[in-house]
Amino acid sequence: MMKFELGLEEPDPKRAHRSALTIAGSYIAGGMIPLFPYFFASSVRSGLMVSVVVTLFALFAFGYVKGSFTVKKPIRSAWQTLVVGGWRQGGILSGQTRWAGGLAMMNESNQELLDELARLRRRVIELERALREKESIASDFAERNRVEDELAASRAILEATAESLPFDFWAIGPDVGT
């Protein structure tokens, strides 16, 4: 078939590794063509539209190059490749469109969820701040209670000591005038 229909000679078996690497590189490069617009698009839908145009243009260009090397009818080959590849791409695209539409709806829904999450985070920060203030106040109250208890204990010791003295003892505070 290669020799009679396409006018090509059978490949040299010694070039198998090189041919395999060439085909692998071509698949990777060809696979990047429809993906490339998504890297620069602002949304999934715009990436999808640019991807369709770029892919159809690439199909036409590849068909033209293929036709130049094989059947010497590059325009016909370009149109055939465009129609067959476009038809195949259309089948894939119908699934991508449904997927992209769902993704766009998910993105809108995700934005609402992200907004709600941000609101909840702000609320948690407010509550944590209020809790720290209340803990500070509570620790101030606890410290005050501890100091009052120590003061009451010291006062009780002082009174007990003053009562146990064998002589009369009066204490005058600083607020008593002379």
C-alpha positions as a Markdown table, in Angstrom:
| # | Residue | x | y | z |
|---|---|---|---|---|
| 1 | Met | 0.0 | 0.0 | 0.0 |
| 2 | Met | 2.8 | 2.4 | 0.9 |
| 3 | Lys | 4.6 | 1.8 | -2.4 |
| 4 | Phe | 1.6 | 1.7 | -4.8 |
| 5 | Glu | -0.8 | 4.2 | -3.3 |
| 6 | Leu | 1.4 | 6.7 | -1.6 |
| 7 | Gly | 4.7 | 6.1 | -3.5 |
| 8 | Leu | 6.7 | 5.6 | -0.4 |
| 9 | Glu | 9.4 | 3.1 | 0.2 |
| 10 | Glu | 9.4 | 0.7 | 3.2 |
| 11 | Pro | 11.2 | 2.2 | 6.2 |
| 12 | Asp | 14.6 | 1.0 | 7.2 |
| 13 | Pro | 14.5 | -1.3 | 10.3 |
| 14 | Lys | 17.7 | 0.4 | 11.6 |
| 15 | Arg | 15.8 | 3.6 | 12.1 |
| 16 | Ala | 13.1 | 2.1 | 14.4 |
| 17 | His | 14.2 | 3.9 | 17.6 |
| 18 | Arg | 14.5 | 7.2 | 15.8 |
| 19 | Ser | 11.1 | 6.8 | 14.1 |
| 20 | Ala | 9.6 | 5.9 | 17.5 |
| 21 | Leu | 11.0 | 9.1 | 19.1 |
| 22 | Thr | 9.8 | 11.1 | 16.1 |
| 23 | Ile | 6.3 | 9.7 | 16.4 |
| 24 | Ala | 6.2 | 10.2 | 20.2 |
| 25 | Gly | 7.4 | 13.8 | 19.8 |
| 26 | Ser | 4.8 | 14.4 | 17.1 |
| 27 | Tyr | 2.0 | 13.1 | 19.3 |
| 28 | Ile | 3.1 | 15.3 | 22.2 |
| 29 | Ala | 3.4 | 18.4 | 20.0 |
| 30 | Gly | 0.1 | 17.6 | 18.2 |
| 31 | Gly | -1.6 | 17.1 | 21.6 |
| 32 | Met | -0.4 | 20.4 | 22.8 |
| 33 | Ile | -2.0 | 22.3 | 20.0 |
| 34 | Pro | -5.6 | 22.1 | 21.3 |
| 35 | Leu | -4.4 | 22.5 | 24.9 |
| 36 | Phe | -2.2 | 25.6 | 24.3 |
| 37 | Pro | -5.0 | 28.2 | 24.2 |
| 38 | Tyr | -6.3 | 27.1 | 27.6 |
| 39 | Phe | -3.0 | 28.3 | 29.2 |
| 40 | Phe | -3.7 | 31.9 | 28.1 |
| 41 | Ala | -7.5 | 32.1 | 28.1 |
| 42 | Ser | -9.3 | 34.1 | 30.8 |
| 43 | Ser | -12.0 | 31.5 | 31.1 |
| 44 | Val | -12.7 | 27.9 | 30.1 |
| 45 | Arg | -15.2 | 28.9 | 27.4 |
| 46 | Ser | -12.9 | 31.4 | 25.7 |
| 47 | Gly | -10.1 | 28.8 | 25.8 |
| 48 | Leu | -12.5 | 26.3 | 24.2 |
| 49 | Met | -13.4 | 28.6 | 21.4 |
| 50 | Val | -9.8 | 29.5 | 20.7 |
| 51 | Ser | -8.8 | 25.9 | 20.9 |
| 52 | Val | -11.4 | 24.9 | 18.2 |
| 53 | Val | -10.1 | 27.6 | 15.8 |
| 54 | Val | -6.5 | 26.7 | 16.4 |
| 55 | Thr | -7.2 | 23.0 | 16.1 |
| 56 | Leu | -9.1 | 23.4 | 12.8 |
| 57 | Phe | -6.3 | 25.6 | 11.4 |
| 58 | Ala | -3.7 | 23.0 | 12.5 |
| 59 | Leu | -5.7 | 20.2 | 10.9 |
| 60 | Phe | -5.8 | 22.1 | 7.6 |
| 61 | Ala | -2.0 | 22.9 | 7.8 |
| 62 | Phe | -1.1 | 19.3 | 8.6 |
| 63 | Gly | -3.3 | 18.1 | 5.8 |
| 64 | Tyr | -1.6 | 20.5 | 3.4 |
| 65 | Val | 1.9 | 19.4 | 4.5 |
| 66 | Lys | 0.9 | 15.7 | 4.3 |
| 67 | Gly | -0.5 | 16.2 | 0.9 |
| 68 | Ser | 2.6 | 18.0 | -0.3 |
| 69 | Phe | 4.8 | 15.0 | 0.6 |
| 70 | Thr | 2.5 | 12.1 | -0.3 |
| 71 | Val | -0.1 | 12.6 | -3.0 |
| 72 | Lys | 1.0 | 15.9 | -4.5 |
| 73 | Lys | -2.5 | 17.3 | -4.0 |
| 74 | Pro | -2.0 | 19.4 | -0.9 |
| 75 | Ile | -5.2 | 21.4 | -1.0 |
| 76 | Arg | -7.4 | 18.3 | -1.4 |
| 77 | Ser | -5.5 | 16.6 | 1.4 |
| 78 | Ala | -5.8 | 19.6 | 3.6 |
| 79 | Trp | -9.6 | 19.7 | 3.1 |
| 80 | Gln | -9.9 | 15.9 | 3.7 |
| 81 | Thr | -7.8 | 16.2 | 6.9 |
| 82 | Leu | -9.9 | 19.2 | 8.0 |
| 83 | Val | -13.2 | 17.4 | 7.4 |
| 84 | Val | -12.2 | 14.1 | 9.0 |
| 85 | Gly | -10.3 | 15.6 | 11.9 |
| 86 | Gly | -13.0 | 18.3 | 12.4 |
| 87 | Trp | -15.7 | 15.7 | 12.5 |
| 88 | Arg | -13.7 | 13.7 | 15.1 |
| 89 | Gln | -13.0 | 16.9 | 17.0 |
| 90 | Gly | -16.7 | 17.8 | 16.9 |
| 91 | Gly | -17.5 | 14.5 | 18.7 |
| 92 | Ile | -14.9 | 15.2 | 21.3 |
| 93 | Leu | -15.9 | 18.8 | 21.5 |
| 94 | Ser | -19.6 | 18.0 | 22.2 |
| 95 | Gly | -18.4 | 16.3 | 25.4 |
| 96 | Gln | -15.9 | 19.1 | 26.2 |
| 97 | Thr | -18.7 | 21.7 | 25.8 |
| 98 | Arg | -20.9 | 19.9 | 28.2 |
| 99 | Trp | -17.9 | 19.5 | 30.5 |
| 100 | Ala | -16.9 | 23.1 | 30.1 |
| 101 | Gly | -20.4 | 24.3 | 30.7 |
| 102 | Gly | -20.5 | 22.3 | 33.9 |
| 103 | Leu | -17.1 | 23.6 | 34.8 |
| 104 | Ala | -18.2 | 27.2 | 34.3 |
| 105 | Met | -21.3 | 26.6 | 36.5 |
| 106 | Met | -19.0 | 24.9 | 39.0 |
| 107 | Asn | -16.7 | 28.0 | 38.9 |
| 108 | Glu | -19.6 | 30.3 | 39.6 |
| 109 | Ser | -20.7 | 28.0 | 42.4 |
| 110 | Asn | -17.1 | 27.7 | 43.6 |
| 111 | Gln | -16.8 | 31.5 | 43.7 |
| 112 | Glu | -19.9 | 31.7 | 45.9 |
| 113 | Leu | -18.4 | 29.0 | 48.1 |
| 114 | Leu | -15.1 | 30.9 | 48.3 |
| 115 | Asp | -16.9 | 34.1 | 49.2 |
| 116 | Glu | -18.8 | 32.3 | 51.9 |
| 117 | Leu | -15.6 | 30.7 | 53.1 |
| 118 | Ala | -13.9 | 34.1 | 53.3 |
| 119 | Arg | -16.8 | 35.5 | 55.3 |
| 120 | Leu | -16.6 | 32.5 | 57.7 |
| 121 | Arg | -12.9 | 33.0 | 58.1 |
| 122 | Arg | -13.4 | 36.6 | 59.0 |
| 123 | Arg | -16.0 | 35.6 | 61.5 |
| 124 | Val | -13.7 | 33.0 | 63.1 |
| 125 | Ile | -11.0 | 35.6 | 63.4 |
| 126 | Glu | -13.4 | 38.0 | 65.1 |
| 127 | Leu | -14.5 | 35.3 | 67.5 |
| 128 | Glu | -11.0 | 34.3 | 68.3 |
| 129 | Arg | -10.1 | 37.9 | 69.0 |
| 130 | Ala | -13.1 | 38.2 | 71.3 |
| 131 | Leu | -12.2 | 35.0 | 73.0 |
| 132 | Arg | -8.7 | 36.2 | 73.7 |
| 133 | Glu | -10.1 | 39.4 | 75.1 |
| 134 | Lys | -12.5 | 37.5 | 77.4 |
| 135 | Glu | -9.7 | 35.1 | 78.4 |
| 136 | Ser | -7.6 | 38.2 | 79.2 |
| 137 | Ile | -10.4 | 39.6 | 81.3 |
| 138 | Ala | -11.0 | 36.2 | 82.9 |
| 139 | Ser | -7.3 | 35.9 | 83.7 |
| 140 | Asp | -7.5 | 39.5 | 85.1 |
| 141 | Phe | -10.4 | 38.4 | 87.3 |
| 142 | Ala | -8.6 | 35.3 | 88.4 |
| 143 | Glu | -5.5 | 37.3 | 89.2 |
| 144 | Arg | -7.7 | 39.8 | 91.2 |
| 145 | Asn | -9.4 | 37.0 | 93.1 |
| 146 | Arg | -6.0 | 35.5 | 93.9 |
| 147 | Val | -4.6 | 38.8 | 95.1 |
| 148 | Glu | -7.8 | 39.5 | 97.2 |
| 149 | Asp | -7.5 | 36.0 | 98.7 |
| 150 | Glu | -3.8 | 36.6 | 99.6 |
| 151 | Leu | -4.7 | 40.0 | 101.0 |
| 152 | Ala | -7.5 | 38.5 | 103.1 |
| 153 | Ala | -5.0 | 35.8 | 104.4 |
| 154 | Ser | -2.4 | 38.5 | 105.2 |
| 155 | Arg | -5.0 | 40.6 | 107.0 |
| 156 | Ala | -6.1 | 37.5 | 109.0 |
| 157 | Ile | -2.5 | 36.8 | 110.0 |
| 158 | Leu | -1.9 | 40.4 | 110.9 |
| 159 | Glu | -5.1 | 40.5 | 113.0 |
| 160 | Ala | -4.2 | 37.2 | 114.7 |
| 161 | Thr | -0.7 | 38.4 | 115.4 |
| 162 | Ala | -2.0 | 41.8 | 116.8 |
| 163 | Glu | -4.5 | 40.0 | 119.1 |
| 164 | Ser | -1.9 | 37.6 | 120.4 |
| 165 | Leu | 0.5 | 40.4 | 121.5 |
| 166 | Pro | 0.8 | 40.6 | 125.3 |
| 167 | Phe | 0.4 | 44.4 | 125.2 |
| 168 | Asp | -2.1 | 46.8 | 123.6 |
| 169 | Phe | -1.3 | 47.7 | 120.0 |
| 170 | Trp | -3.0 | 50.1 | 117.7 |
| 171 | Ala | -2.4 | 50.5 | 114.1 |
| 172 | Ile | -3.2 | 53.8 | 112.3 |
| 173 | Gly | -3.6 | 53.8 | 108.6 |
| 174 | Pro | -2.3 | 56.5 | 106.2 |
| 175 | Asp | -5.8 | 57.9 | 105.7 |
| 176 | Val | -6.2 | 58.9 | 109.4 |
| 177 | Gly | -5.2 | 62.5 | 109.9 |
| 178 | Thr | -3.0 | 63.8 | 112.7 |
